Amino acid sequence: MTDQPIPSAAEPKRRGVGFPGLSLRDSVEAIVTIGQHGATHNHDAAAAYLGHSTSNSGAFRAKLAALRDWGLIERGDKDRVTLSGLARQLVMEAPDHSDARKLLLTAFESCGVFGMLYNDSAKETPLDMQRIRTSVVMGHGVLSDQADKFVDSFIDSVAYAGLGNFDGGKLTLLPRDSVFRDDAVPEADEPRAVSATSDVARGAATAVNMTQVVTKPTVPIALRQAWPIDGGEIEFIIRTPEALPPSIWEQVAKMALVAEEMKAKLTGPYVEFMPGAQVPAAYRTNPAPAPADD
């Protein structure tokens, strides 16, 4: 008697990590096209500006999802397309974005999965396409049948943001600090002269020139993510010369959720009361004390 295989329930199809359907370059071009007609639109108008005959098409919805992933349109409004503060700045810089590198960097780092791959990959070392493809499938949860599209979008986005060079066969990623040197060193880290009246100067006056410049080494940025808000941004930075361990990405994802909640609170509606108006108790930051008993 032969053994019969035990029937098993069909395993559900594994879902891969999502990523923008449009590269950063294509997404910026799309948002500039929309933004030239205003900062907020209904879906039908936005679809028409992007060349779609209807807002119900899958292609248009995929573009909207990509624009959200890049931080170029506001989340939460299902009926309208509203440009984010970052997108409005990019529209103002159009058509040439050569002087908008910081804006492009902010957009690039708004896409968590691309930002993680960039931070986790070797810098200033040519990487071939197959190596990147294997990395995204094995280490970043991208489905194998989506890996080529992912890699093509990542390479184009990296090059557009100025974070790498692609020669047609290999991609060389550049350290963020080497590309954005003016943004890499805080003001407090600028070179400073040693004071002639300091204890150190007095103790070493015979051996050290008093005009010597002391510099503080800059720890390289291993991870930077930013969430634009009105007039500023929420920034999360990890500085370390060591490679980040894979176990940290779960915590980074939690930080991203917290940052999104903070962004929602910092970009909420502004409430202003006219002088002399009765302010509801919920809006009082310093409620008046209760009158004392006689």
C-alpha positions as CSV (number, residue, x, y, z in Angstrom):
1,M,0.0,0.0,0.0
2,T,1.5,3.3,-1.0
3,D,1.4,6.3,1.2
4,Q,-1.1,9.0,0.0
5,P,0.0,12.6,0.3
6,I,-1.9,14.5,3.0
7,P,-4.0,17.2,1.5
8,S,-3.1,20.7,2.7
9,A,-4.8,24.0,2.4
10,A,-3.5,26.3,-0.3
11,E,-1.0,28.7,1.1
12,P,-2.0,32.3,0.7
13,K,0.1,34.2,-1.8
14,R,2.9,36.2,-0.1
15,R,2.6,40.0,-0.4
16,G,5.8,41.8,-1.1
17,V,7.0,45.1,0.1
18,G,5.3,48.0,-1.7
19,F,7.2,50.7,-3.5
20,P,6.4,53.7,-5.7
21,G,5.1,52.8,-9.2
22,L,6.8,55.9,-10.5
23,S,10.5,56.9,-10.0
24,L,11.2,60.1,-8.2
25,R,12.0,61.8,-11.5
26,D,8.6,60.9,-13.0
27,S,6.8,61.7,-9.8
28,V,8.3,65.2,-9.6
29,E,7.4,65.8,-13.3
30,A,3.8,64.7,-12.6
31,I,3.4,66.9,-9.5
32,V,4.8,69.9,-11.4
33,T,2.3,69.3,-14.2
34,I,-0.5,69.2,-11.6
35,G,0.9,72.1,-9.6
36,Q,1.0,74.5,-12.5
37,H,-2.8,74.5,-12.3
38,G,-3.1,75.1,-8.5
39,A,-2.4,73.5,-5.2
40,T,-5.5,71.4,-4.8
41,H,-7.8,69.6,-7.3
42,N,-10.5,67.0,-7.4
43,H,-9.5,63.6,-8.8
44,D,-11.1,64.2,-12.3
45,A,-9.1,67.4,-12.8
46,A,-5.8,65.8,-11.6
47,A,-6.4,62.8,-13.9
48,A,-7.0,65.1,-16.9
49,Y,-3.8,67.1,-16.2
50,L,-1.8,63.8,-16.2
51,G,-3.4,62.7,-19.5
52,H,-5.9,60.1,-18.2
53,S,-9.5,60.0,-19.5
54,T,-10.9,59.0,-16.1
55,S,-9.9,59.1,-12.5
56,N,-11.1,55.5,-12.0
57,S,-8.2,54.0,-14.0
58,G,-5.7,51.8,-12.3
59,A,-2.8,53.8,-13.9
60,F,-4.0,57.1,-12.4
61,R,-4.5,55.5,-8.9
62,A,-1.1,54.0,-9.1
63,K,0.4,57.5,-9.8
64,L,-1.5,58.9,-6.8
65,A,-0.1,56.2,-4.6
66,A,3.5,57.0,-5.8
67,L,3.0,60.7,-5.2
68,R,2.0,59.9,-1.6
69,D,5.0,57.6,-1.1
70,W,7.3,60.4,-2.2
71,G,5.6,62.8,0.2
72,L,4.3,65.0,-2.7
73,I,0.6,65.0,-1.9
74,E,-1.2,65.1,1.4
75,R,-2.5,61.9,2.9
76,G,-6.0,61.5,4.4
77,D,-8.0,63.4,1.8
78,K,-9.7,60.7,-0.4
79,D,-11.7,63.2,-2.5
80,R,-9.0,65.7,-3.5
81,V,-5.4,65.9,-4.6
82,T,-3.6,68.5,-2.4
83,L,0.1,69.3,-3.0
84,S,2.3,69.0,0.1
85,G,4.5,71.8,1.2
86,L,7.5,70.0,-0.3
87,A,5.7,69.6,-3.7
88,R,4.8,73.3,-3.7
89,Q,8.5,74.2,-3.3
90,L,9.4,71.8,-6.1
91,V,6.8,73.4,-8.4
92,M,8.3,76.8,-7.7
93,E,11.8,75.5,-8.7
94,A,10.5,74.0,-12.0
95,P,11.5,73.4,-14.7
96,D,15.2,73.1,-13.6
97,H,15.7,71.3,-10.3
98,S,19.5,71.5,-10.3
99,D,19.4,74.0,-7.4
100,A,16.8,72.0,-5.5
101,R,18.9,69.1,-4.4
102,K,17.8,69.4,-0.7
103,L,14.2,69.2,-1.8
104,L,14.8,66.1,-3.9
105,L,16.7,64.5,-1.0
106,T,13.7,65.1,1.3
107,A,11.4,63.5,-1.2
108,F,13.8,60.6,-1.7
109,E,14.0,59.9,2.1
110,S,10.2,60.1,2.3
111,C,10.1,56.8,0.6
112,G,11.1,54.4,3.4
113,V,11.9,51.3,1.4
114,F,14.2,53.2,-1.0
115,G,15.8,55.1,1.9
116,M,16.5,51.9,3.8
117,L,18.1,50.3,0.7
118,Y,20.3,53.3,0.1
119,N,21.5,53.4,3.7
120,D,22.1,49.7,3.8
121,S,24.2,49.6,0.6
122,A,27.9,50.1,0.2
123,K,28.9,53.6,-0.8
124,E,31.6,54.6,-3.4
125,T,31.7,51.0,-4.7
126,P,30.3,50.1,-8.1
127,L,27.3,47.7,-7.6
128,D,26.0,45.6,-10.5
129,M,22.3,45.2,-11.2
130,Q,22.2,41.6,-10.1
131,R,23.7,42.4,-6.8
132,I,21.1,45.0,-6.1
133,R,18.3,42.8,-7.3
134,T,19.4,40.0,-5.0
135,S,19.6,42.4,-2.1
136,V,16.1,43.7,-2.5
137,V,14.6,40.2,-2.8
138,M,16.6,38.6,0.0
139,G,16.9,41.5,2.4
140,H,14.0,43.9,1.8
141,G,11.0,41.7,1.0
142,V,10.5,42.6,-2.6
143,L,8.8,39.9,-4.7
144,S,11.1,38.4,-7.4
145,D,8.7,39.3,-10.2
146,Q,8.7,42.9,-9.1
147,A,12.5,43.1,-8.4
148,D,13.5,44.4,-11.9
149,K,10.9,47.2,-11.8
150,F,12.0,48.1,-8.2
151,V,15.7,48.2,-9.2
152,D,15.0,50.4,-12.3
153,S,13.0,52.9,-10.2
154,F,15.6,52.9,-7.4
155,I,18.5,53.6,-9.7
156,D,16.7,56.4,-11.6
157,S,15.5,58.0,-8.3
158,V,19.0,57.8,-6.7
159,A,20.6,59.4,-9.8
160,Y,17.9,62.1,-9.9
161,A,18.4,63.0,-6.2
162,G,22.1,63.3,-6.8
163,L,22.9,60.3,-4.4
164,G,24.5,58.1,-7.0
165,N,25.9,57.6,-10.6
166,F,24.8,55.0,-13.0
167,D,27.0,54.1,-16.0
168,G,24.5,51.8,-17.7
169,G,25.8,48.7,-16.0
170,K,26.7,49.5,-12.4
171,L,25.5,51.9,-9.8
172,T,27.8,53.8,-7.5
173,L,26.1,55.3,-4.4
174,L,27.6,58.5,-2.9
175,P,27.7,59.2,0.8
176,R,25.1,61.8,1.7
177,D,27.6,64.0,3.5
178,S,29.8,64.3,0.5
179,V,27.0,65.4,-1.7
180,F,25.4,67.9,0.7
181,R,28.4,69.2,2.6
182,D,26.7,72.4,3.5
183,D,24.0,70.4,5.2
184,A,26.3,67.8,6.9
185,V,28.1,69.8,9.6
186,P,26.0,71.6,12.2
187,E,26.9,75.2,13.0
188,A,28.3,74.2,16.4
189,D,30.8,71.9,14.6
190,E,32.4,74.7,12.5
191,P,36.2,75.2,13.1
192,R,37.0,77.5,16.0
193,A,40.2,79.2,17.1
194,V,41.7,78.3,20.5
195,S,41.3,81.2,22.9
196,A,44.7,82.6,24.2
197,T,43.1,83.0,27.6
198,S,41.8,79.4,27.9
199,D,43.3,76.9,30.4
200,V,44.4,74.7,27.6
201,A,46.1,77.6,25.8
202,R,47.9,78.8,28.9
203,G,49.2,75.3,29.7
204,A,50.5,74.7,26.2
205,A,51.6,78.2,25.2
206,T,55.1,77.1,24.5
207,A,54.2,74.2,22.3
208,V,51.0,75.2,20.4
209,N,50.5,78.1,18.1
210,M,47.6,80.2,19.4
211,T,46.1,80.5,15.9
212,Q,45.7,76.7,15.6
213,V,42.3,75.6,14.4
214,V,40.6,72.8,16.2
215,T,38.0,70.8,14.3
216,K,35.5,68.3,15.6
217,P,35.1,65.2,13.5
218,T,31.7,64.6,11.9
219,V,30.1,61.2,12.5
220,P,28.7,60.0,9.2
221,I,24.9,59.8,8.8
222,A,23.8,56.2,8.5
223,L,20.1,57.0,8.3
224,R,18.1,60.2,7.7
225,Q,14.3,60.4,7.2
226,A,12.4,63.6,7.0
227,W,8.7,64.5,7.0
228,P,7.9,68.0,5.7
229,I,5.5,70.2,7.7
230,D,4.4,73.7,7.1
231,G,7.5,75.9,7.2
232,G,9.8,73.1,8.3
233,E,10.2,69.4,8.8
234,I,10.4,66.6,11.3
235,E,13.8,64.9,11.0
236,F,15.1,61.6,12.3
237,I,18.9,61.0,12.1
238,I,21.1,58.1,13.1
239,R,24.9,59.0,13.1
240,T,27.3,56.1,13.3
241,P,30.3,54.9,11.4
242,E,29.1,51.3,11.7
243,A,26.6,49.5,9.3
244,L,23.1,49.4,10.8
245,P,22.0,45.9,11.8
246,P,18.9,44.4,10.1
247,S,17.1,44.2,13.4
248,I,16.9,48.0,13.6
249,W,14.5,48.4,10.7
250,E,11.5,47.3,12.8
251,Q,12.2,50.1,15.2
252,V,12.7,52.5,12.3
253,A,9.3,51.6,11.0
254,K,7.8,52.4,14.5
255,M,9.6,55.8,14.5
256,A,8.0,56.5,11.1
257,L,4.5,55.9,12.5
258,V,5.2,58.2,15.4
259,A,6.6,60.9,13.0
260,E,3.4,60.6,10.8
261,E,1.3,61.2,14.0
262,M,3.4,64.2,14.9
263,K,3.1,65.6,11.4
264,A,-0.7,65.3,11.6
265,K,-0.7,67.3,14.8
266,L,1.7,69.9,13.5
267,T,-0.2,70.5,10.3
268,G,-3.7,70.6,11.8
269,P,-6.1,73.5,11.3
270,Y,-5.1,76.9,12.7
271,V,-7.6,78.4,15.1
272,E,-7.7,82.2,15.8
273,F,-10.1,84.0,18.1
274,M,-11.0,87.6,17.9
275,P,-10.0,89.9,20.8
276,G,-12.7,89.7,23.5
277,A,-14.2,86.5,22.3
278,Q,-15.1,83.8,24.8
279,V,-12.5,81.0,24.3
280,P,-13.8,77.4,24.8
281,A,-12.1,75.7,27.7
282,A,-10.6,73.0,25.4
283,Y,-8.6,75.8,23.6
284,R,-7.3,77.5,26.7
285,T,-3.6,76.9,27.4
286,N,-3.7,78.9,30.7
287,P,-7.2,78.8,32.0
288,A,-8.1,81.5,34.4
289,P,-8.1,80.5,38.1
290,A,-11.4,80.0,39.8
291,P,-12.5,83.0,42.0
292,A,-11.6,82.6,45.6
293,D,-14.4,82.1,48.2
294,D,-15.2,85.1,50.3
